[in-house]
Amino acid sequence: MAVDLLLGLQWGDEGKGKIVDVLTKDYDIIARFQGGPNAGHTLEFDGIKHVLHTIPSGIFHKNAVNVVGNGVVIDPVIFKKELQALEGFGLDLSSTLLISRKAHLILPTHRLLDAASETAKGKAKIGSTLKGIGPTYMDKTGRNGLRVGDLELDDWKEKYRALANKHEAMINFYNVDIQYNLAELEADFFDSIGALKALPFIDSEEYLHQAQKAGKKILAEGAQGSLLDIDFGTYPFVTSSNTTAAGACTGLGVAPNRIKEVMGIFKAYTTRVGSGPFPTELFDQDGETMGRVGNEFGATTGRPRRCGWLDLVALKYAVNINGVTQLMMMKGDVLSGFEKLKVCTAYNYKGNKITHLPYNIEAQNVTPIYTEMDGWQEDLTQMSAAAQLPKALNDYIAFLEAELQVPIKIVSVGPDRKQTIHR
C-alpha cells in the first residue's frame, strides 16, 4: 500500500493541520516526519481551537493511529503540555499516539544554546523560534544527541549530563548575557520525561513497513514549509530539517517508490514569519488588510506574519522539487473584498526576466513582475460547494492551475474543518 504525503509549499503556516484533520477520516495512520515544536498546526471544530506542536494532526480521530517519526525532535516539556491540553476529549492516547525510538530529544540546554546563538548574531539573526530545534539537529548530525530510545536504557541520565555539560561550555563561548536557572529547567524536563514514557515507544520504520504490508493507508504529515527546507529553502533563513518530500523518506523510513500522492498546501497569498527575503512582501494597506483579516500571527510564537501577494515563481519551484500531484489552496476567504489581485509570475533578476527561483532572492537582486486580476467581493465563509464560488475566484484558480500544471483539489474558506470545499 502506498503512502500519501502532505506538506507546505511556502514559508510554513499554510494550514497543514486543518487539512490533515479533514483528511484523517480516509487514513489509518498519520505520521509526522520532521521538525519540532517550532511547528504550530491549528485545528478548529465544534467551536474549539486546538494548536498542536509535535503531535500529528489526526489525533482527534479515533479511527487513526498517530506516529511521531524518527525525523522529529521532541521537547518533553512542550509535549507534556500538549498531552494535558488533550485531556477531556475522550482520547485513548496509549493506543493512538506512538513515538519513534529514533526521534531526538530537545534538552533545556538546547533552548539556551538557541537563545545564545541568536543573541550573538545581533542584527544578522535568522528569526529562530528559540525552541532549541537547530541545536538539537546539530547534535543529531554531530552524532552525540539523546534519543527517545535512550530513555529505556539505564545510563540515559549520564548521557544527558555529558551533553548538557558540553552545552553549557558552548553557551559560555558565545559570551552573551543569557539569564537562566538550569536546575529549575531540568526539574521540568525530568518531570516531563515521565509523561513521555507513559506512551508506547516503537521502532517506527518497522511499524510503518508492516502497516504497508497489511494494506493500511498512511498519510505523512510535514511541518514548516518547502521554502524553509535546510537544502532548498532561502538559506540561511531556514529551519534545520528537510521539509520537502524527501524528508518523509528519511524522517519515517519510507522508501521513495512507496510514495503515491504528494499533496501541496499553499495560501491564496504569501506570508512569512521571522527574517529572510520575501520578494512580494507588502508594506501598504493591502498587506495590512491581509494580516488583519487572515489573523496572521504565528501559532507557536504569536509573532505577526509578513504578508504579500502570491509568488508563483517560488510556488512553482516548490511544486517541482516535491513532485506535487495535487494542490490545496488555503485562506481564499481572506482575499474577498480586494478590487484587484496581483500574482507574481516572474522576477526581474539583475536586469533580466526569469521565471525560476534563483540562488539569491534578496531585494537588491529581485523585483517581482506581476499579473493583475479581478478580485471578488463575495463572502466565502458560508459557502460549502464548488458551484457557489464566484467567477473571479474560479478564474484565479484556473490561472494558477494553468501556471502550475497541477489541479487544485481543495479550497479552504475559513478555519473550521467544515469550511473546506472539495473540487
MIKELO-664195 format. One record per residue: residue number from 1; x, y, z of N, C-alpha, C in turn. Coordinates in steps of 0.1 Angstrom, whole numbers. Layout:
% residues N
REC   num   n_east   n_north    n_up   ca_east   ca_north   ca_up   c_east   c_north    c_up
REC   NUM        X         Y       Z         X          Y       Z        X         Y       Z
...
This chain:
% residues 423
REC   num   n_east   n_north    n_up   ca_east   ca_north   ca_up   c_east   c_north    c_up
REC     1        8       -12       0         0          0       0        9        12       0
REC     2        6        22      -9        14         34     -10       11        44       2
REC     3       21        53       4        20         63      14       17        77       7
REC     4        7        84      12         5         97       7       12       107      16
REC     5       15       119      10        23        128      17       17       142      16
REC     6       17       149      27        11        163      27       21       172      33
REC     7       24       183      26        34        193      30       31       207      26
REC     8       38       217      32        36        231      29       45       235      17
REC     9       40       244       9        48        248      -2       54       263      -1
REC    10       51       269      10        56        283      11       66       284      23
REC    11       65       294      31        74        296      43       67       291      56
REC    12       59       280      55        52        275      66       39       282      68
REC    13       31       278      78        19        285      82        8       284      71
REC    14        9       274      63        -1        273      52      -15       267      56
REC    15      -15       261      67       -28        255      71      -28       239      70
REC    16      -16       233      72       -15        219      70      -23       211      81
REC    17      -23       217      93       -30        210     104      -45       208     101
REC    18      -51       218      96       -65        218      92      -68       207      82
REC    19      -60       207      71       -62        197      60      -60       183      65
REC    20      -49       181      73       -47        167      78      -59       163      86
REC    21      -64       172      95       -76        169     103      -88       165      94
REC    22      -90       172      83      -101        170      73      -99       156      66
REC    23      -86       153      63       -84        141      55      -82       128      63
REC    24      -81       129      77       -77        118      85      -88       107      84
REC    25     -100       110      82      -111        100      81     -108        90      70
REC    26      -99        93      61       -96         84      50      -83        76      52
REC    27      -77        78      64       -64         71      66      -64        63      79
REC    28      -56        53      80       -54         45      92      -43        51     101
REC    29      -33        57      95       -21         62     102      -17        76      97
REC    30      -15        85     107       -10         98     104        4        99     110
REC    31       14       101     102        28        101     107       35       114     104
REC    32       39       120     115        47        133     114       62       129     111
REC    33       68       136     101        81        131      97       93       141     100
REC    34       91       153     104       103        162     107       98       174     115
REC    35      108       182     119       105        194     126      103       191     141
REC    36      100       202     148        98        200     162       87       210     167
REC    37       87       214     179        77        223     184       77       237     179
REC    38       86       239     169        86        252     162       74       252     153
REC    39       68       241     151        55        240     142       43       243     151
REC    40       33       249     145        21        252     152        9       248     142
REC    41        4       236     144        -7        232     135      -20       235     142
REC    42      -28       244     136       -41        248     142      -53       241     136
REC    43      -61       235     145       -73        228     141      -85       235     148
REC    44      -96       236     141      -107        243     147     -120       235     143
REC    45     -128       231     153      -140        224     151     -148       224     164
REC    46     -161       223     162      -171        224     173     -168       236     182
REC    47     -164       247     176      -162        260     183     -150       260     192
REC    48     -141       250     190      -129        250     198     -117       250     189
REC    49     -107       258     193       -94        260     185      -83       252     192
REC    50      -77       243     185       -66        235     191      -53       238     183
REC    51      -42       239     191       -29        242     184      -20       230     188
REC    52      -15       222     179        -6        211     181        8       215     177
REC    53       18       211     184        32        215     181       40       202     176
REC    54       38       191     182        45        179     180       36       168     176
REC    55       25       167     182        15        156     180        9       157     166
REC    56        8       146     158         2        147     145      -12       152     145
REC    57      -17       158     134       -30        165     134      -42       156     132
REC    58      -39       143     132       -50        133     132      -55       128     145
REC    59      -50       134     156       -51        129     169      -66       129     174
REC    60      -74       138     169       -88        138     173      -97       128     167
REC    61      -92       120     157      -100        110     151      -96        96     157
REC    62     -106        90     162      -104         77     169     -101        66     159
REC    63     -103        68     146      -100         57     137      -86        56     133
REC    64      -78        66     137       -64         67     132      -54        66     143
REC    65      -42        59     140       -31         59     149      -21        70     144
REC    66      -16        78     154        -7         89     151        7        85     155
REC    67       17        87     146        30         83     149       39        96     148
REC    68       47        98     158        58        108     158       70       101     153
REC    69       75       105     141        85         97     134       99       101     139
REC    70      109        93     134       123         95     138      129       108     134
REC    71      123       115     124       129        127     119      124       139     128
REC    72      115       137     137       110        148     146      120       149     158
REC    73      121       162     163       128        164     175      117       168     186
REC    74      118       162     198       107        163     208      112       170     220
REC    75      105       181     224       108        187     237       98       181     247
REC    76      102       173     257        93        167     266       84       176     274
REC    77       90       188     277        82        198     284       70       203     276
REC    78       72       207     264        62        211     255       52       200     252
REC    79       58       188     250        50        176     247       40       173     258
REC    80       45       174     270        36        171     282       24       181     282
REC    81       27       194     279        16        204     279        6       201     268
REC    82       11       196     256         2        192     246       -7       180     250
REC    83       -1       171     257        -9        160     262      -20       164     272
REC    84      -16       174     281       -25        179     291      -37       186     284
REC    85      -34       193     273       -44        201     265      -54       191     259
REC    86      -50       178     257       -59        169     251      -68       162     261
REC    87      -65       164     274       -73        157     284      -88       162     283
REC    88      -97       154     285      -111        158     285     -118       156     272
REC    89     -110       151     262      -116        148     249     -119       134     246
REC    90     -117       125     256      -120        111     255     -111       103     246
REC    91      -98       108     245       -88        101     236      -80        91     243
REC    92      -79        79     238       -71         68     243      -57        69     237
REC    93      -48        78     243       -35         81     237      -26        69     238
REC    94      -28        60     247       -19         49     249      -20        39     237
REC    95      -31        41     229       -32         32     217      -32        40     204
REC    96      -33        53     205       -34         61     192      -23        71     190
REC    97      -13        71     200        -2         80     198       11        72     201
REC    98       19        70     191        31         62     192       44        71     189
REC    99       55        68     196        67         76     195       78        68     190
REC   100       85        73     179        97         66     174      109        66     184
REC   101      115        55     186       127         54     195      138        63     189
REC   102      138        65     176       149         72     169      147        87     169
REC   103      136        92     174       134        106     174      143       112     185
REC   104      149       124     182       158        130     191      151       139     201
REC   105      157       141     213       151        149     224      157       163     225
REC   106      149       173     227       154        186     229      156       188     244
REC   107      168       191     248       172        193     262      170       208     265
REC   108      168       211     278       168        225     282      179       233     277
REC   109      191       227     277       203        235     273      203       237     257
REC   110      196       229     250       194        232     236      187       245     234
REC   111      177       248     242       169        260     241      178       272     245
REC   112      186       270     255       195        281     259      206       283     249
REC   113      211       273     242       221        274     231      214       282     220
REC   114      202       279     217       195        286     206      194       301     209
REC   115      191       305     222       190        319     225      203       325     225
REC   116      213       318     230       227        324     230      232       327     215
REC   117      230       317     207       234        318     193      227       330     186
REC   118      214       331     188       206        341     181      210       355     187
REC   119      212       356     200       216        369     205      229       373     200
REC   120      238       364     199       252        367     194      252       372     179
REC   121      242       368     172       241        373     158      237       387     156
REC   122      231       393     167       227        407     166      217       409     155
REC   123      220       419     147       211        423     136      210       412     125
REC   124      220       403     125       220        392     115      212       380     119
REC   125      204       381     130       197        369     135      187       364     124
REC   126      185       351     125       177        344     114      162       344     118
REC   127      158       347     130       144        347     134      140       333     140
REC   128      149       327     147       147        314     153      135       315     163
REC   129      127       304     164       116        304     174      122       302     188
REC   130      135       299     189       141        298     202      136       285     209
REC   131      132       275     202       127        263     208      138       252     209
REC   132      150       256     205       161        246     206      162       236     194
REC   133      155       239     184       154        230     172      168       229     166
REC   134      174       240     162       186        240     155      197       232     162
REC   135      200       236     175       210        229     183      207       214     184
REC   136      195       210     185       192        196     186      195       189     173
REC   137      192       194     162       196        188     149      211       188     147
REC   138      218       199     153       232        199     152      238       187     160
REC   139      233       184     171       238        173     179      234       160     172
REC   140      223       160     165       220        148     157      230       145     147
REC   141      233       155     139       243        153     128      257       152     134
REC   142      259       157     146       272        156     153      274       143     160
REC   143      263       135     160       264        121     165      266       120     180
REC   144      260       130     187       260        129     202      247       133     208
REC   145      236       132     200       223        135     206      217       125     215
REC   146      207       129     222       199        119     231      186       116     224
REC   147      183       103     223       172         99     216      161        93     225
REC   148      149        92     220       138         86     228      142        72     233
REC   149      147        64     224       151         50     228      161        50     239
REC   150      169        60     241       179         61     252      172        61     266
REC   151      159        65     266       152         66     279      149        52     284
REC   152      150        42     276       148         28     281      161        22     286
REC   153      172        29     285       185         24     290      188        29     304
REC   154      196        22     311       199         25     325      208        38     326
REC   155      216        40     316       225         51     317      221        64     310
REC   156      208        66     307       204         77     299      207        91     306
REC   157      206        91     320       209        103     327      223       107     326
REC   158      232        97     325       246        100     324      249       106     310
REC   159      242       101     300       243        107     286      238       121     286
REC   160      227       123     293       221        136     294      231       146     300
REC   161      237       142     312       246        151     319      258       155     310
REC   162      264       145     303       275        148     295      272       158     284
REC   163      260       156     278       256        165     267      253       179     273
REC   164      246       180     284       242        193     290      255       200     294
REC   165      265       193     299       278        200     303      284       206     291
REC   166      284       198     280       290        203     267      283       216     263
REC   167      270       216     264       262        228     260      265       240     269
REC   168      267       238     281       270        250     290      283       256     286
REC   169      293       248     283       306        253     278      304       261     265
REC   170      295       256     256       293        263     244      285       276     246
REC   171      276       277     256       269        289     259      279       299     264
REC   172      288       295     272       299        304     277      307       310     266
REC   173      309       302     256       317        306     244      311       318     237
REC   174      298       318     237       291        329     229      293       342     237
REC   175      295       342     250       298        354     257      287       364     256
REC   176      275       360     258       263        369     258      256       367     271
REC   177      248       377     274       241        378     287      228       370     286
REC   178      228       357     289       216        348     289      214       344     303
REC   179      203       349     309       199        346     323      191       333     323
REC   180      195       323     332       188        311     333      191       304     346
REC   181      181       295     350       183        287     362      182       272     357
REC   182      193       266     354       193        253     348      187       243     357
REC   183      189       244     370       183        234     379      168       234     378
REC   184      162       246     377       147        247     375      143       242     362
REC   185      150       245     352       146        240     338      147       224     338
REC   186      158       219     345       159        204     345      148       197     353
REC   187      144       204     363       133        198     371      120       196     362
REC   188      117       206     354       106        205     345      109       194     335
REC   189      121       193     330       125        184     319      123       169     324
REC   190      129       166     336       128        153     341      114       149     345
REC   191      106       158     350        92        156     353       85       152     340
REC   192       88       159     330        80        157     317       84       144     310
REC   193       96       139     313       101        126     307       91       115     311
REC   194       86       116     323        76        106     328       64       106     319
REC   195       59       117     315        47        118     307       50       112     293
REC   196       62       114     288        66        108     275       67        93     276
REC   197       73        88     287        75         74     289       62        66     291
REC   198       51        74     294        38         67     295       32        63     282
REC   199       38        68     271        33         64     258       41        53     252
REC   200       36        45     242        44         34     236       55        40     227
REC   201       67        34     229        78         37     221       79        26     210
REC   202       81        29     198        82         19     187       94        21     178
REC   203       97        10     171       107         11     160       98        15     148
REC   204       97        28     146        87         33     137       89        29     122
REC   205      101        27     118       103         23     104       97         9     102
REC   206       99         0     112        94        -14     111       79       -13     112
REC   207       74        -5     121        59         -4     123       52         0     110
REC   208       58        10     104        52         15      91       54         6      80
REC   209       65        -2      80        67        -12      69       56       -23      70
REC   210       54       -27      83        44        -38      85       30       -32      82
REC   211       27       -20      85        14        -14      82       12       -13      67
REC   212       22       -10      59        21        -10      44       18       -24      39
REC   213       25       -34      45        23        -48      40        8       -52      43
REC   214        3       -47      54       -11        -50      59      -21       -42      51
REC   215      -17       -33      42       -27        -26      34      -32       -14      41
REC   216      -26        -9      52       -30          3      59      -28        15      50
REC   217      -37        25      52       -35         38      45      -27        48      54
REC   218      -16        53      49        -8         61      57       -7        75      51
REC   219       -8        85      59        -6         99      55        6       105      62
REC   220       17       109      55        28        115      61       26       130      62
REC   221       27       136      74        24        150      77       37       158      79
REC   222       39       168      70        51        176      72       48       188      81
REC   223       59       195      85        58        207      93       66       218      86
REC   224       64       231      90        70        242      83       67       242      68
REC   225       75       247      59        72        248      45       84       245      37
REC   226       82       243      24        93        239      15      104       250      14
REC   227      100       263      15       109        273      13      117       275      26
REC   228      115       267      36       123        267      48      132       254      49
REC   229      132       246      38       140        234      38      155       238      40
REC   230      162       230      47       176        232      50      184       232      37
REC   231      181       224      27       188        224      15      182       233       4
REC   232      169       234       3       163        240      -8      155       253      -5
REC   233      156       257       8       149        269      12      158       281      11
REC   234      153       293      16       160        305      14      171       306      25
REC   235      181       298      24       192        297      33      199       311      35
REC   236      203       315      47       203        307      59      190       309      67
REC   237      180       316      62       168        319      69      158       307      67
REC   238      162       295      72       155        283      70      154       275      84
REC   239      147       264      84       147        256      95      158       246      94
REC   240      159       236     103       171        227     104      168       213      99
REC   241      156       211      92       153        198      87      149       199      73
REC   242      147       187      67       142        187      53      127       187      53
REC   243      121       198      49       107        200      49      100       195      36
REC   244      109       192      27       104        187      13      100       173      14
REC   245       95       168       2        91        154       1      101       144       5
REC   246      114       147       2       125        138       6      126       135      21
REC   247      121       145      29       122        144      43      113       133      48
REC   248      102       130      41        93        119      45      100       106      45
REC   249      109       104      35       116         92      34      126        90      45
REC   250      134       100      48       144         99      58      138       101      72
REC   251      127       108      73       121        110      86      111       100      91
REC   252      108        90      82        99         79      85      105        65      82
REC   253      115        65      73       120         52      68      111        46      57
REC   254      104        55      50        96         51      39      103        52      26
REC   255      103        41      18       111         41       5      104        51      -5
REC   256      112        58     -13       107         67     -23       96        62     -32
REC   257       98        49     -36        88         43     -45       75        39     -38
REC   258       74        41     -25        62         39     -18       53        51     -17
REC   259       58        63     -21        50         75     -20       42        76     -33
REC   260       29        79     -31        20         80     -42       16        94     -44
REC   261        5        99     -37         1        113     -38       10       122     -30
REC   262       14       133     -36        21        144     -29       12       156     -29
REC   263        6       159     -17        -4        170     -16        3       182     -11
REC   264        3       193     -19         9        205     -15       -1       216     -11
REC   265        2       222       0        -7        232       6       -1       246       4
REC   266       -9       256       0        -4        270      -2      -16       279       2
REC   267      -12       291       6       -22        302       8      -25       309      -5
REC   268      -36       315      -6       -40        323     -18      -31       335     -19
REC   269      -24       338      -9       -14        349      -9       -1       343      -3
REC   270        8       351       2        20        346       8       23       352      21
REC   271       28       345      31        32        350      44       45       345      48
REC   272       52       352      57        64        347      62       66       352      76
REC   273       71       344      85        74        348      99       89       349     101
REC   274       94       359     108       108        360     110      116       367      99
REC   275      129       365      99       137        372      90      138       365      77
REC   276      144       371      67       147        365      54      140       372      42
REC   277      145       369      30       140        376      18      125       372      15
REC   278      118       382      10       104        380       7      100       389      -5
REC   279      102       385     -17       100        394     -29       87       401     -30
REC   280       76       394     -26        63        400     -29       57       407     -16
REC   281       65       408      -6        60        414       7       54       428       4
REC   282       43       431      11        36        443      10       38       451      23
REC   283       40       464      21        41        473      33       30       484      33
REC   284       19       481      25         9        491      23       -4       486      29
REC   285      -15       492      26       -28        489      31      -33       475      28
REC   286      -29       470      16       -33        457      11      -26       446      21
REC   287      -13       448      24        -6        439      33      -12       439      47
REC   288      -16       451      51       -22        452      65      -35       445      65
REC   289      -43       447      54       -56        440      54      -55       425      54
REC   290      -45       420      46       -43        405      46      -40       400      60
REC   291      -31       407      67       -27        403      80      -38       404      90
REC   292      -46       414      89       -57        416      99      -69       406      96
REC   293      -73       405      84       -84        396      80      -80       381      82
REC   294      -68       379      78       -63        365      79      -58       361      93
REC   295      -59       370     103       -54        367     116      -40       361     116
REC   296      -31       368     109       -18        363     106       -8       365     117
REC   297       -9       356     127         0        356     138        5       342     140
REC   298       18       340     143        24        327     144       17       319     155
REC   299       13       306     152         6        298     161       15       293     173
REC   300       28       293     170        38        289     181       43       302     188
REC   301       47       312     181        54        323     187       45       335     189
REC   302       33       336     182        25        348     183       30       360     175
REC   303       41       358     168        47        369     161       38       372     148
REC   304       36       385     145        29        389     133       36       384     121
REC   305       28       378     111        34        373      99       35       385      89
REC   306       45       385      81        46        394      70       38       389      59
REC   307       31       398      51        21        394      41       25       400      28
REC   308       21       392      17        23        397       4       15       389      -7
REC   309       16       394     -19         9        387     -30       14       373     -32
REC   310        6       365     -39        11        351     -42       23       352     -51
REC   311       33       344     -47        46        343     -55       46       330     -63
REC   312       42       331     -76        41        318     -84       55       313     -87
REC   313       65       322     -88        78        317     -91       83       308     -80
REC   314       81       312     -67        85        304     -56       76       291     -55
REC   315       63       293     -57        54        282     -56       57       271     -67
REC   316       60       275     -79        63        266     -89       76       258     -86
REC   317       85       265     -80        98        259     -76       94       248     -65
REC   318       86       251     -56        82        241     -45       75       229     -51
REC   319       66       232     -61        58        221     -67       68       212     -74
REC   320       78       217     -81        87        209     -88       96       200     -80
REC   321      102       206     -69       111        199     -61      105       188     -52
REC   322       91       190     -50        84        180     -43       76       170     -51
REC   323       75       172     -64        67        163     -73       53       163     -69
REC   324       47       175     -66        33        177     -61       24       171     -72
REC   325       14       163     -67         4        158     -76      -10       164     -75
REC   326      -12       171     -63       -25        178     -62      -22       190     -52
REC   327      -30       200     -53       -29        212     -45      -41       215     -37
REC   328      -38       222     -26       -49        227     -17      -46       242     -15
REC   329      -56       250     -18       -54        265     -16      -62       269      -3
REC   330      -54       275       6       -60        279      18      -63       294      19
REC   331      -72       298      27       -75        312      30      -80       320      18
REC   332      -87       314       9       -93        321      -2     -102       332       3
REC   333     -108       330      15      -118        340      20     -111       353      24
REC   334      -98       352      27       -91        364      31      -90       375      20
REC   335      -90       370       8       -89        379      -4     -102       385      -8
REC   336     -113       381      -2      -126        387      -5     -125       402      -2
REC   337     -130       410     -12      -130        425      -9     -120       433     -17
REC   338     -110       426     -22       -99        433     -30     -105       436     -44
REC   339     -104       448     -48      -108        451     -62     -100       444     -72
REC   340      -86       445     -70       -77        438     -79      -67       430     -71
REC   341      -63       419     -77       -54        410     -71      -41       409     -80
REC   342      -30       407     -74       -17        406     -81      -11       392     -79
REC   343       -5       386     -89         2        374     -88       16       376     -94
REC   344       26       372     -87        40        373     -92       42       361    -101
REC   345       44       364    -114        47        353    -124       61       353    -129
REC   346       69       363    -125        83        363    -129       91       373    -120
REC   347      104       372    -121       112        382    -114      121       390    -124
REC   348      123       402    -121       134        410    -127      146       407    -118
REC   349      155       399    -123       167        394    -116      179       401    -122
REC   350      185       411    -115       196        418    -120      195       423    -135
REC   351      183       428    -138       180        433    -151      175       423    -161
REC   352      174       410    -157       169        400    -167      156       394    -161
REC   353      146       391    -170       134        385    -166      136       370    -165
REC   354      133       364    -153       134        350    -151      122       345    -145
REC   355      119       332    -147       107        325    -141      111       314    -132
REC   356      123       313    -128       127        303    -118      133       309    -106
REC   357      133       302     -95       139        307     -82      154       307     -83
REC   358      160       319     -82       175        319     -83      181       316     -69
REC   359      195       316     -69       202        313     -57      199       323     -46
REC   360      198       336     -50       196        347     -41      184       355     -45
REC   361      175       357     -35       163        365     -39      162       377     -29
REC   362      173       382     -25       173        394     -17      168       405     -25
REC   363      163       416     -19       156        427     -25      165       434     -35
REC   364      178       434     -32       187        442     -41      189       434     -55
REC   365      185       421     -55       187        413     -67      174       411     -75
REC   366      163       411     -67       150        406     -73      139       417     -71
REC   367      132       419     -82       119        427     -82      108       419     -88
REC   368       97       417     -82        86        408     -87       80       415     -99
REC   369       76       407    -109        68        411    -121       54       405    -119
REC   370       44       414    -119        31        409    -115       21       408    -127
REC   371       12       399    -126         0        398    -135      -12       402    -126
REC   372      -20       412    -131       -31        417    -123      -44       410    -127
REC   373      -53       407    -117       -65        400    -120      -76       407    -112
REC   374      -89       405    -116      -100        410    -109     -102       402     -96
REC   375     -106       409     -85      -108        403     -73     -123       399     -71
REC   376     -127       395     -60      -141        391     -58     -146       398     -45
REC   377     -159       401     -44      -164        408     -32     -172       399     -23
REC   378     -176       387     -28      -185        378     -21     -178       373      -8
REC   379     -186       371       3      -181        364      15     -181       349      12
REC   380     -170       343      13      -169        329      10     -171       320      22
REC   381     -171       326      34      -171        317      46     -183       309      49
REC   382     -194       312      42      -206        304      44     -208       294      32
REC   383     -199       294      23      -201        286      11     -196       272      14
REC   384     -203       262       8      -200        248      11     -198       239      -1
REC   385     -199       245     -13      -198        237     -25     -191       245     -36
REC   386     -184       238     -45      -176        245     -55     -185       253     -64
REC   387     -197       249     -66      -207        256     -75     -210       270     -70
REC   388     -208       272     -57      -211        285     -51     -200       296     -53
REC   389     -188       291     -56      -176        300     -57     -178       311     -68
REC   390     -175       323     -65      -177        334     -75     -168       332     -87
REC   391     -172       338     -98      -165        336    -111     -150       341    -110
REC   392     -148       352    -103      -135        358    -102     -125       349     -95
REC   393     -131       342     -85      -122        332     -77     -120       320     -86
REC   394     -130       315     -94      -127        304    -103     -117       308    -114
REC   395     -117       320    -118      -107        325    -128      -93       325    -122
REC   396      -93       329    -109       -80        329    -102      -74       315    -101
REC   397      -83       306     -97       -79        292     -95      -75       286    -109
REC   398      -82       289    -119       -79        284    -133      -65       289    -137
REC   399      -63       302    -134       -50        308    -138      -38       301    -131
REC   400      -40       298    -118       -30        291    -110      -28       277    -115
REC   401      -38       270    -118       -37        256    -123      -30       256    -136
REC   402      -33       266    -145       -26        266    -158      -11       269    -157
REC   403       -7       277    -147         7        281    -145       14       269    -138
REC   404        8       263    -129        15        252    -121       13       239    -127
REC   405        4       237    -136         1        224    -142       -2       213    -132
REC   406       -9       217    -121       -13        207    -111      -27       211    -106
REC   407      -36       202    -105       -50        206    -101      -51       210     -86
REC   408      -60       220     -84       -63        225     -71      -76       217     -66
REC   409      -74       208     -57       -85        199     -53      -93       204     -41
REC   410      -87       213     -33       -94        218     -21      -92       233     -21
REC   411     -103       240     -17      -102        254     -14     -108       256       0
REC   412     -100       262       8      -104        265      22     -110       279      23
REC   413     -122       280      29      -128        293      30     -131       297      45
REC   414     -123       292      54      -124        296      68     -116       286      76
REC   415     -114       289      89      -105        280      97     -112       267     102
REC   416     -125       266     102      -132        255     107     -131       243      97
REC   417     -131       231     102      -129        219      93     -141       219      83
REC   418     -153       224      87      -164        224      78     -163       234      67
REC   419     -154       244      68      -152        254      58     -142       250      48
REC   420     -144       238      42      -135        232      32     -143       227      20
REC   421     -139       232       9      -146        229      -4     -138       220     -12
REC   422     -143       208     -16      -137        199     -24     -141       201     -39
REC   423     -131       201     -48      -134        204     -62     -132       191     -70
